[in-house]
Amino acid sequence: MYRVIIKKKVLKSLDKIPVAYLSSIKETVNDLETNPRPFGYRKLEGFENSYRIRVGIYRIIYTIEDDILTVEVIKIDLRSRVYNQI
């Protein structure tokens, strides 16, 4: 089982997400513990261990460290803004 680490700035950004999406996002992040490569995930080009998963109009950007069984959530934001300043 993987350990999920969520950056502080990501926790702050959750306050801005509408409640309608918040529960789905939290569920998806929690599911990364057991399956860090769920159906629909994509590897980000130009990054070694970075991936993204879709949750409605939002994207969750995260890294996977298989050797230490860690998933770190880097950013959660709208699709139009998430890829800026990763």
N, C-alpha and C positions, 0 to 999 in steps of 0.2 A: 504494500500500500504506500502511495506517495504522500509526502507532506506538502500541503499547499501553503505558500507564503504569499500574503497580499501586502503590497507596498502601502505606506501611509497615504500617499497622494491618491491612490486608488480608492481607499476607504472614504476619503473626503469627496471624491467625485461621485460616489454612490448617493450622496445627499441630493444631487441634482437630477437623478434619474427618476422618471415618473413611477409611481407605485405599480402600475400595470406591468412594467417590465422588470421591476426590481426582484420579485420572487423568482422569476425564470432565470435571471442572471445569477442570483444566489444559489439556486439549485444546480445550475450548470457548473459554477465554480466548485461547489461541494462534490459534484460528480467527478471532477478532475482527480480527486484522491484515488479513486479506484480505476479510472480509465483516462489517462492524460491525452490519449489520442482518440477521442470519440468520433462517431460518424459525422462527417461534414467538416472536420478540422482541416486546415491548410497550413503548410509550411510557408513562412514568409521568405521571399527571395531576398538574397543579400544578407541574411542573418543565419548564423550557424544553428542555433537551437531555439529559434522563435517561431511560434505558431499562432494561429487565430482560429476562433470559433464564433459562429454567428448566433446571436440571440435576438431575433426580430430585426430591428433596425440598428441594433447595437453590436459591437464587436468586442471580444475579450482577447487581448494580446497577452501571451504568456510564454515562458521558457520552460524547457524540460531538462533536468539533469538526471539522466538515467543511472549514472554511477552512484549517486547519493540519494536517489529516489525523492527528488524535490521538484515541485512545480511552483514557479513564481509568477504571479499575476502582475504584469507590468502596467497595463492600461485598460480601462473600460470606457468606451465613449461611442458616440454616433459614428456610423460608417464614414460620413463625410469629414470627420475630424480626427479619427483614431490614428491614422497613419502619419499625421503630422508630428514631428518631434518624438519619434520612438527612441 
